[in-house]
């Protein structure tokens, strides 16, 4: 849970405040927020949530250095962010750019009001801790709304593969931003996906003991087994015709 705005608002006593560019980032003390620095050790933003350093295979729990500097292009900055796994939001403010990125799946919610220049984890947080009176749309009740919509007028949701440009408060697609070329073999693509999943699971397995249940299916199952290192083993599970 978090709220970001230009001014100050009344927040619960167990919340912290942090400066992000010209904004105030406010969040519960229990919500992980880590300083983001560049290669010159200059502060360039914040990491919210549970990011994973897939190179070192560890969950980021302190200040994190992004391999960029003031000569890096936006594409180079985004490439560095692509090396992170896990569930996170990256607030980036450096080199003349203020922008907000989601993880690849957009697994941490981010909603915003571009007119009021407010950003929060959920519409409920915006409604509760800002001075705006958001009106609910006259739509059927739903758990999910498409195309960045929310149940409230004036509140939009940031979609995966987009960043929020805080100079305009408009979403910008950062991937894919050019046509795909079908030059990668399927076998190589699958191998890359497996290697990425192995790195992320190995990172989580360092501080935690993991278990994974097997689904009841009649086809070979791929699952993770810990034997000093992560590996995938297929197993065929014979099941009765009826349970």
C-alpha positions in Angstrom: 0.0 0.0 0.0 1.3 3.5 -0.8 0.3 7.0 -1.9 2.3 9.5 -3.9 1.3 13.2 -4.3 2.8 16.6 -4.5 1.4 17.9 -1.2 1.0 16.4 2.2 -2.1 14.7 3.5 -3.1 13.3 6.8 -1.9 9.7 7.0 -1.9 7.1 9.8 0.9 7.4 12.4 2.5 4.1 11.3 3.2 5.4 7.8 6.5 6.8 6.6 7.2 9.7 4.1 9.9 9.8 1.5 10.9 12.4 -1.1 10.6 11.4 -4.7 11.5 14.2 -7.1 8.8 16.9 -6.4 6.4 14.3 -4.8 5.8 12.9 -1.4 5.9 9.1 -1.2 3.8 7.8 1.7 3.6 4.2 2.8 3.0 1.9 5.8 6.2 1.1 7.7 5.6 -2.6 7.0 5.6 -2.1 3.2 9.1 -2.6 1.8 10.6 0.4 0.1 14.3 0.5 -0.9 16.6 3.3 -2.2 17.6 3.0 -5.8 21.1 4.3 -6.8 23.1 4.4 -10.0 26.6 3.2 -10.7 28.0 6.5 -9.3 26.1 5.9 -6.0 23.7 8.8 -6.7 20.1 8.3 -5.6 17.8 7.9 -8.6 14.6 6.6 -7.0 12.9 3.9 -5.0 12.0 0.2 -5.4 8.6 -0.7 -3.9 7.6 -4.2 -3.0 9.6 -7.4 -3.4 12.1 -7.1 -6.2 14.6 -9.9 -7.0 18.2 -9.5 -8.3 18.2 -12.4 -10.8 22.0 -12.0 -11.3 22.9 -12.4 -7.7 19.9 -14.7 -7.1 18.7 -12.9 -4.0 15.7 -10.9 -2.9 16.5 -7.2 -2.7 16.2 -6.1 1.0 18.4 -2.9 1.0 19.7 -0.1 -1.2 20.0 -1.4 -4.8 22.5 -0.2 -7.4 21.1 -0.1 -10.9 23.9 -0.4 -13.5 23.2 3.0 -15.2 24.7 6.5 -15.1 23.9 9.9 -16.4 24.9 9.0 -19.9 22.5 6.0 -20.1 19.7 6.2 -22.6 16.1 5.3 -21.6 16.5 2.0 -23.4 19.6 1.2 -21.3 17.8 2.1 -18.1 14.9 -0.1 -19.1 17.2 -3.0 -20.0 18.7 -2.7 -16.5 15.2 -2.8 -15.0 14.4 -5.9 -17.1 17.1 -7.8 -15.1 14.9 -7.6 -12.0 12.3 -10.2 -11.1 9.7 -10.5 -8.4 6.8 -8.1 -7.6 7.8 -4.5 -7.6 7.2 -0.9 -8.7 10.3 1.2 -9.7 10.1 5.0 -9.2 12.8 6.5 -11.3 13.9 10.2 -11.0 17.2 11.1 -12.7 18.8 12.4 -15.9 15.8 14.6 -16.6 13.2 11.9 -16.4 10.5 11.2 -13.8 8.8 7.9 -14.5 7.2 4.8 -12.9 7.7 1.2 -14.0 5.9 -2.0 -13.1 7.4 -5.5 -13.0 6.9 -7.5 -16.2 3.5 -8.9 -15.0 2.3 -5.7 -13.3 1.8 -7.9 -10.2 1.7 -4.9 -7.9 -1.3 -2.6 -8.5 -0.7 1.0 -9.4 -3.6 3.5 -10.1 -3.4 7.2 -10.8 -5.3 10.4 -11.3 -3.6 12.4 -14.1 -5.6 15.5 -13.4 -4.9 15.7 -9.7 -1.3 14.2 -10.1 -1.9 11.4 -7.6 -0.8 7.8 -7.6 -1.6 5.0 -5.2 -1.7 1.2 -4.9 -5.5 1.0 -5.2 -8.5 3.3 -5.8 -9.5 2.8 -2.2 -6.2 4.4 -1.0 -6.8 7.4 -3.3 -10.3 7.8 -2.1 -9.4 7.5 1.6 -6.2 9.6 1.8 -6.7 12.3 -0.9 -9.1 15.2 -0.8 -10.8 14.1 -4.1 -14.4 12.8 -4.1 -14.2 10.1 -6.8 -17.6 9.1 -8.2 -18.3 5.4 -9.0 -19.2 4.5 -12.5 -22.6 3.1 -13.3 -21.3 -0.3 -14.3 -22.0 -3.8 -13.1 -19.8 -4.9 -10.2 -16.6 -6.6 -11.3 -13.3 -7.8 -9.9 -11.3 -6.7 -12.9 -11.7 -4.0 -15.5 -10.0 -4.0 -18.9 -7.8 -1.5 -20.7 -6.6 0.3 -17.6 -10.1 1.2 -16.3 -11.2 1.2 -12.7 -14.7 1.5 -11.2 -14.2 5.3 -10.6 -14.2 8.3 -12.8 -10.8 9.9 -13.0 -8.8 6.9 -11.8 -6.9 4.8 -14.2 -4.7 1.7 -13.8 -1.2 1.4 -15.2 -0.9 -1.6 -17.4 2.0 -4.0 -17.7 4.7 -3.1 -20.3 3.9 0.6 -19.8 5.6 3.3 -17.7 3.9 6.4 -16.3 5.6 9.6 -17.5 5.3 12.0 -14.6 5.9 15.0 -16.8 2.7 14.4 -18.6 1.0 11.8 -16.3 0.3 9.7 -19.4 1.2 6.0 -19.8 3.8 5.1 -22.5 4.4 1.6 -23.9 8.0 0.6 -23.4 7.8 -3.0 -24.6 7.3 -4.1 -27.3 7.9 -0.8 -29.1 8.8 -2.3 -32.5 7.5 -5.3 -34.6 8.6 -8.8 -33.5 11.0 -10.7 -35.8 10.5 -14.5 -35.6 14.2 -15.4 -35.5 14.4 -17.2 -32.1 13.8 -20.9 -32.1 11.0 -22.2 -29.8 13.5 -24.5 -28.1 15.8 -21.5 -27.3 12.9 -19.4 -26.0 11.7 -22.2 -23.7 15.2 -22.7 -22.4 15.4 -19.0 -21.6 12.1 -19.1 -19.8 13.2 -22.1 -17.8 16.5 -20.5 -16.9 14.7 -17.3 -15.7 12.3 -19.3 -13.6 15.2 -21.2 -12.0 17.0 -18.0 -11.1 13.9 -16.5 -9.5 12.9 -19.6 -7.6 16.5 -20.1 -6.4 16.5 -16.5 -5.1 13.3 -17.1 -3.1 14.6 -20.4 -1.8 17.6 -18.8 -0.1 15.7 -17.2 2.8 12.6 -19.4 2.7 11.6 -23.0 2.7 9.5 -23.7 -0.3 6.9 -26.3 -1.1 4.8 -26.8 -4.2 1.8 -29.1 -4.5 1.2 -31.3 -7.5 -2.0 -30.7 -9.6 -4.3 -33.6 -10.2 -3.8 -34.1 -13.9 -3.4 -37.1 -16.2 -0.4 -35.8 -18.2 3.3 -35.5 -17.2 3.9 -32.8 -14.7 6.8 -30.5 -14.5 7.7 -29.5 -11.0 10.6 -28.2 -8.9 12.6 -30.4 -6.5 15.3 -29.2 -4.2 18.5 -31.4 -4.2 21.2 -28.8 -3.6 20.1 -27.0 -6.7 16.9 -26.3 -8.6 15.9 -28.6 -11.5 12.8 -29.7 -13.4 11.8 -33.3 -13.6 8.8 -34.7 -15.5 6.6 -37.2 -13.7 3.6 -39.1 -15.1 0.9 -39.6 -12.4 -1.5 -42.5 -13.1 -4.9 -41.5 -11.8 -8.1 -43.5 -11.6 -10.8 -42.6 -14.0 -13.0 -41.4 -11.1 -12.1 -40.0 -7.7 
